Amino acid sequence: MTAAEDVRLPELETEPKSPAVMETVTGISMGMAVLSLFLFAWIAENVSHDRTTNFDLYVRMRIHEYASPGLTKAMIALSLVGGDGLTFSAVLALTVFLHFRWRRAMVWLVVTLLGALVLDLSLKYAFHRARPAPFFVDLPRTYSFPSGHALFSFCFYGVLAGLVVGRIQSRLARILIWISAAILVAAIGVSRIYLGVHYPSDVIAGYLAACIWVSSLIALDRMRARRGKG
C-alpha cells in the first residue's frame, strides 16, 4: 500500500455484518417507512380538507411571538443552510467522497438527493397548496406542501451523518454527529415556520416524506446485500 492510498479511509460501511444485525436494520427501516407513509397520508388528507388550519395558525403565532432582529437573522441563515447552502454542502461532500474513493457513499448521496428532488416536485404539484403570508422574507414561487427545506435537509444531512458515522470508530464522535445532524435538521424546519414561508404541517410532511424515502432506501440496500451473500 502506498502512502497516498494509506491516507484514504476504508469503506467501513461495507464491512461484513452479522445476519441478525442485517435483519434488525431491515425490519426497523421497513417499519419506519410504513409508519411514515401512514402518517404522511393522514396529514395530507387533513391538509386537503383544511383540517390543519387551527393547528397551523396556532403554531405559527406562537413561534412568531419570539421574533427579534437577531433571531430573524439567525433563522434566515439556517434557512439558507437548508437551501442554497445545502447545494454547496452536497457538492463539497461529493468532492470529499471522491477524494477518499468512497464510491458507495457517493452513490448513496446522489440517489438520495435525486429521489428527494422527484418527491419534492411531485408532491408540491400534486397538492398545489398555496403559501402562507411570509413574515420576514419574500414569498417563494413554489407550492407550500410539503416543505422542500425539511425534506432535503432530512435526506441530505441525515444520510450524510449516517455515511460519516459508518466510517469512523469513535463512539463519542458518532453520537455528536447524530445529535448535530438532528438539531440542524430540526432547526431548518423551525426556520421555515418562523419566517412564515411554510405552515407547520408542511414541515412535518416534509420530514415524513424524507423518512419514507430514506428508510426505503436503507431497507432495499440491506435486502440487496443479504441476497448478495445468499
C-alpha positions as a Markdown table, in Angstrom:
| # | Residue | x | y | z |
|---|---|---|---|---|
| 1 | Met | 0.0 | 0.0 | 0.0 |
| 2 | Thr | 1.4 | 3.4 | -1.0 |
| 3 | Ala | 1.4 | 6.4 | 1.3 |
| 4 | Ala | -1.3 | 8.1 | -0.9 |
| 5 | Glu | -3.6 | 5.0 | -0.6 |
| 6 | Asp | -3.0 | 4.8 | 3.2 |
| 7 | Val | -4.4 | 8.3 | 3.6 |
| 8 | Arg | -7.8 | 7.3 | 2.1 |
| 9 | Leu | -10.0 | 5.8 | 4.8 |
| 10 | Pro | -11.7 | 2.5 | 4.0 |
| 11 | Glu | -15.3 | 1.9 | 3.2 |
| 12 | Leu | -16.1 | 0.8 | 6.8 |
| 13 | Glu | -19.8 | 0.8 | 5.9 |
| 14 | Thr | -19.2 | -2.2 | 3.7 |
| 15 | Glu | -17.5 | -4.4 | 6.4 |
| 16 | Pro | -19.3 | -7.7 | 6.9 |
| 17 | Lys | -22.2 | -7.6 | 9.4 |
| 18 | Ser | -23.9 | -10.4 | 11.2 |
| 19 | Pro | -27.2 | -11.7 | 9.7 |
| 20 | Ala | -29.0 | -10.7 | 12.9 |
| 21 | Val | -27.9 | -7.1 | 12.6 |
| 22 | Met | -28.9 | -7.1 | 8.9 |
| 23 | Glu | -32.4 | -8.5 | 9.7 |
| 24 | Thr | -32.9 | -5.9 | 12.5 |
| 25 | Val | -31.8 | -3.0 | 10.4 |
| 26 | Thr | -34.0 | -4.1 | 7.5 |
| 27 | Gly | -37.0 | -4.7 | 9.8 |
| 28 | Ile | -36.7 | -1.3 | 11.5 |
| 29 | Ser | -36.2 | 0.5 | 8.2 |
| 30 | Met | -39.3 | -1.1 | 6.7 |
| 31 | Gly | -41.3 | -0.3 | 9.8 |
| 32 | Met | -40.3 | 3.3 | 9.7 |
| 33 | Ala | -41.1 | 3.6 | 6.1 |
| 34 | Val | -44.6 | 2.2 | 6.5 |
| 35 | Leu | -45.3 | 4.2 | 9.7 |
| 36 | Ser | -44.1 | 7.4 | 8.0 |
| 37 | Leu | -46.3 | 6.6 | 4.9 |
| 38 | Phe | -49.4 | 6.3 | 7.0 |
| 39 | Leu | -48.7 | 9.5 | 8.9 |
| 40 | Phe | -48.0 | 11.4 | 5.7 |
| 41 | Ala | -51.2 | 10.1 | 4.2 |
| 42 | Trp | -53.1 | 11.2 | 7.3 |
| 43 | Ile | -51.6 | 14.7 | 7.3 |
| 44 | Ala | -52.1 | 15.0 | 3.5 |
| 45 | Glu | -55.8 | 14.1 | 3.9 |
| 46 | Asn | -56.3 | 16.7 | 6.7 |
| 47 | Val | -54.5 | 19.4 | 4.7 |
| 48 | Ser | -56.6 | 18.6 | 1.6 |
| 49 | His | -59.8 | 19.2 | 3.7 |
| 50 | Asp | -58.4 | 22.2 | 5.6 |
| 51 | Arg | -58.4 | 20.5 | 8.9 |
| 52 | Thr | -55.0 | 21.6 | 9.9 |
| 53 | Thr | -55.9 | 25.4 | 9.8 |
| 54 | Asn | -56.2 | 25.9 | 13.6 |
| 55 | Phe | -53.0 | 23.9 | 14.3 |
| 56 | Asp | -51.0 | 25.7 | 11.7 |
| 57 | Leu | -52.2 | 29.1 | 12.8 |
| 58 | Tyr | -51.6 | 28.4 | 16.5 |
| 59 | Val | -48.0 | 27.1 | 16.0 |
| 60 | Arg | -47.2 | 30.0 | 13.5 |
| 61 | Met | -48.3 | 32.6 | 16.0 |
| 62 | Arg | -46.6 | 31.0 | 19.0 |
| 63 | Ile | -43.3 | 30.8 | 17.2 |
| 64 | His | -43.7 | 34.4 | 15.8 |
| 65 | Glu | -44.1 | 35.7 | 19.4 |
| 66 | Tyr | -40.4 | 35.1 | 19.9 |
| 67 | Ala | -39.4 | 37.2 | 16.9 |
| 68 | Ser | -36.5 | 39.6 | 17.2 |
| 69 | Pro | -34.0 | 41.2 | 14.8 |
| 70 | Gly | -31.2 | 38.9 | 15.9 |
| 71 | Leu | -33.3 | 35.8 | 15.8 |
| 72 | Thr | -34.6 | 36.7 | 12.4 |
| 73 | Lys | -31.0 | 36.9 | 11.0 |
| 74 | Ala | -30.2 | 33.5 | 12.6 |
| 75 | Met | -33.3 | 32.0 | 11.1 |
| 76 | Ile | -32.6 | 33.4 | 7.6 |
| 77 | Ala | -29.1 | 31.9 | 7.9 |
| 78 | Leu | -30.5 | 28.5 | 8.9 |
| 79 | Ser | -33.0 | 28.6 | 6.1 |
| 80 | Leu | -30.1 | 29.2 | 3.7 |
| 81 | Val | -28.3 | 26.2 | 5.1 |
| 82 | Gly | -31.3 | 24.2 | 4.1 |
| 83 | Gly | -31.5 | 25.8 | 0.6 |
| 84 | Asp | -28.6 | 27.1 | -1.4 |
| 85 | Gly | -26.2 | 26.2 | 1.4 |
| 86 | Leu | -27.3 | 22.6 | 1.1 |
| 87 | Thr | -26.4 | 22.5 | -2.6 |
| 88 | Phe | -22.9 | 23.8 | -1.8 |
| 89 | Ser | -22.6 | 21.2 | 1.0 |
| 90 | Ala | -23.6 | 18.4 | -1.3 |
| 91 | Val | -21.0 | 19.4 | -3.9 |
| 92 | Leu | -18.4 | 19.6 | -1.1 |
| 93 | Ala | -19.4 | 16.2 | 0.3 |
| 94 | Leu | -19.3 | 14.5 | -3.1 |
| 95 | Thr | -15.8 | 16.0 | -3.6 |
| 96 | Val | -14.6 | 14.7 | -0.3 |
| 97 | Phe | -16.1 | 11.2 | -1.0 |
| 98 | Leu | -14.4 | 11.2 | -4.4 |
| 99 | His | -11.0 | 12.1 | -2.8 |
| 100 | Phe | -11.3 | 9.2 | -0.3 |
| 101 | Arg | -12.7 | 6.9 | -3.0 |
| 102 | Trp | -15.9 | 6.3 | -1.1 |
| 103 | Arg | -17.8 | 5.3 | -4.2 |
| 104 | Arg | -20.6 | 3.6 | -2.3 |
| 105 | Ala | -21.2 | 6.8 | -0.3 |
| 106 | Met | -21.2 | 8.9 | -3.5 |
| 107 | Val | -23.9 | 6.6 | -5.0 |
| 108 | Trp | -25.9 | 6.8 | -1.8 |
| 109 | Leu | -25.8 | 10.6 | -1.7 |
| 110 | Val | -26.7 | 11.1 | -5.3 |
| 111 | Val | -29.6 | 8.6 | -5.3 |
| 112 | Thr | -30.9 | 10.1 | -2.1 |
| 113 | Leu | -30.9 | 13.6 | -3.4 |
| 114 | Leu | -32.3 | 12.7 | -6.8 |
| 115 | Gly | -35.1 | 10.9 | -5.1 |
| 116 | Ala | -35.7 | 13.8 | -2.8 |
| 117 | Leu | -36.0 | 16.1 | -5.8 |
| 118 | Val | -38.5 | 13.9 | -7.5 |
| 119 | Leu | -40.5 | 13.6 | -4.3 |
| 120 | Asp | -40.5 | 17.4 | -3.7 |
| 121 | Leu | -41.6 | 18.4 | -7.2 |
| 122 | Ser | -44.2 | 15.6 | -7.5 |
| 123 | Leu | -45.8 | 16.3 | -4.1 |
| 124 | Lys | -45.9 | 20.0 | -4.5 |
| 125 | Tyr | -47.6 | 19.8 | -7.8 |
| 126 | Ala | -49.9 | 17.1 | -6.6 |
| 127 | Phe | -51.3 | 19.1 | -3.7 |
| 128 | His | -51.0 | 22.7 | -5.1 |
| 129 | Arg | -51.1 | 24.2 | -1.6 |
| 130 | Ala | -50.7 | 28.0 | -1.6 |
| 131 | Arg | -48.0 | 29.5 | 0.6 |
| 132 | Pro | -48.9 | 31.3 | 3.8 |
| 133 | Ala | -48.2 | 35.1 | 4.1 |
| 134 | Pro | -44.5 | 35.4 | 5.0 |
| 135 | Phe | -43.3 | 37.4 | 8.0 |
| 136 | Phe | -39.8 | 38.4 | 7.1 |
| 137 | Val | -38.8 | 37.3 | 3.6 |
| 138 | Asp | -40.2 | 37.3 | 0.0 |
| 139 | Leu | -42.9 | 34.8 | -0.8 |
| 140 | Pro | -41.3 | 31.8 | -2.6 |
| 141 | Arg | -42.8 | 31.0 | -6.0 |
| 142 | Thr | -43.2 | 27.2 | -5.4 |
| 143 | Tyr | -46.1 | 25.5 | -3.7 |
| 144 | Ser | -46.1 | 25.0 | 0.1 |
| 145 | Phe | -46.8 | 21.3 | 0.7 |
| 146 | Pro | -44.6 | 19.7 | 1.7 |
| 147 | Ser | -41.6 | 21.8 | 2.8 |
| 148 | Gly | -38.7 | 21.2 | 0.4 |
| 149 | His | -36.2 | 22.5 | 3.0 |
| 150 | Ala | -37.5 | 20.0 | 5.5 |
| 151 | Leu | -37.4 | 17.2 | 3.0 |
| 152 | Phe | -34.0 | 17.9 | 1.6 |
| 153 | Ser | -32.3 | 18.7 | 4.9 |
| 154 | Phe | -33.6 | 15.4 | 6.4 |
| 155 | Cys | -32.4 | 13.5 | 3.3 |
| 156 | Phe | -29.0 | 15.2 | 2.9 |
| 157 | Tyr | -27.8 | 15.9 | 6.5 |
| 158 | Gly | -29.4 | 12.7 | 7.9 |
| 159 | Val | -27.9 | 10.5 | 5.2 |
| 160 | Leu | -24.6 | 12.4 | 5.3 |
| 161 | Ala | -24.4 | 11.8 | 9.1 |
| 162 | Gly | -25.1 | 8.1 | 8.6 |
| 163 | Leu | -22.4 | 7.8 | 5.9 |
| 164 | Val | -19.8 | 9.5 | 8.0 |
| 165 | Val | -20.7 | 7.6 | 11.2 |
| 166 | Gly | -20.4 | 4.3 | 9.3 |
| 167 | Arg | -16.8 | 5.2 | 8.5 |
| 168 | Ile | -15.4 | 6.3 | 11.9 |
| 169 | Gln | -14.6 | 4.3 | 15.0 |
| 170 | Ser | -15.1 | 6.8 | 17.9 |
| 171 | Arg | -18.3 | 6.2 | 19.7 |
| 172 | Leu | -18.4 | 9.8 | 21.1 |
| 173 | Ala | -17.8 | 11.2 | 17.6 |
| 174 | Arg | -20.7 | 9.2 | 16.3 |
| 175 | Ile | -23.1 | 10.4 | 19.0 |
| 176 | Leu | -22.0 | 14.0 | 18.4 |
| 177 | Ile | -22.5 | 13.7 | 14.7 |
| 178 | Trp | -26.0 | 12.3 | 15.0 |
| 179 | Ile | -27.0 | 14.9 | 17.6 |
| 180 | Ser | -25.6 | 17.7 | 15.5 |
| 181 | Ala | -27.4 | 16.5 | 12.4 |
| 182 | Ala | -30.7 | 16.1 | 14.2 |
| 183 | Ile | -30.5 | 19.6 | 15.7 |
| 184 | Leu | -29.6 | 21.1 | 12.4 |
| 185 | Val | -32.5 | 19.4 | 10.5 |
| 186 | Ala | -35.0 | 20.4 | 13.2 |
| 187 | Ala | -33.7 | 24.0 | 13.3 |
| 188 | Ile | -34.1 | 24.3 | 9.5 |
| 189 | Gly | -37.7 | 23.2 | 9.7 |
| 190 | Val | -38.4 | 25.7 | 12.5 |
| 191 | Ser | -36.7 | 28.5 | 10.5 |
| 192 | Arg | -39.2 | 28.0 | 7.7 |
| 193 | Ile | -42.1 | 28.3 | 10.1 |
| 194 | Tyr | -40.5 | 31.3 | 11.8 |
| 195 | Leu | -40.0 | 33.1 | 8.5 |
| 196 | Gly | -43.6 | 32.4 | 7.7 |
| 197 | Val | -43.0 | 30.7 | 4.3 |
| 198 | His | -44.4 | 27.4 | 5.4 |
| 199 | Tyr | -47.2 | 26.0 | 7.6 |
| 200 | Pro | -46.1 | 23.7 | 10.4 |
| 201 | Ser | -47.9 | 20.8 | 8.6 |
| 202 | Asp | -45.8 | 21.5 | 5.5 |
| 203 | Val | -42.6 | 20.9 | 7.6 |
| 204 | Ile | -43.9 | 17.8 | 9.3 |
| 205 | Ala | -44.9 | 16.4 | 6.0 |
| 206 | Gly | -41.5 | 17.2 | 4.5 |
| 207 | Tyr | -39.8 | 15.2 | 7.3 |
| 208 | Leu | -42.2 | 12.3 | 6.9 |
| 209 | Ala | -41.7 | 12.2 | 3.1 |
| 210 | Ala | -38.0 | 12.2 | 3.6 |
| 211 | Cys | -38.2 | 9.4 | 6.2 |
| 212 | Ile | -40.3 | 7.3 | 3.8 |
| 213 | Trp | -37.6 | 7.7 | 1.1 |
| 214 | Val | -34.5 | 7.2 | 3.3 |
| 215 | Ser | -36.0 | 4.3 | 5.2 |
| 216 | Ser | -37.0 | 2.6 | 2.0 |
| 217 | Leu | -33.5 | 3.0 | 0.6 |
| 218 | Ile | -31.9 | 1.5 | 3.7 |
| 219 | Ala | -34.3 | -1.5 | 3.7 |
| 220 | Leu | -33.7 | -2.1 | 0.0 |
| 221 | Asp | -30.0 | -1.8 | 0.3 |
| 222 | Arg | -29.9 | -4.3 | 3.2 |
| 223 | Met | -32.1 | -6.8 | 1.4 |
| 224 | Arg | -29.8 | -6.5 | -1.7 |
| 225 | Ala | -26.7 | -7.1 | 0.5 |
| 226 | Arg | -28.4 | -10.1 | 2.1 |
| 227 | Arg | -29.3 | -11.6 | -1.2 |
| 228 | Gly | -25.8 | -11.0 | -2.5 |
| 229 | Lys | -24.4 | -13.1 | 0.3 |
| 230 | Gly | -27.0 | -15.8 | -0.1 |
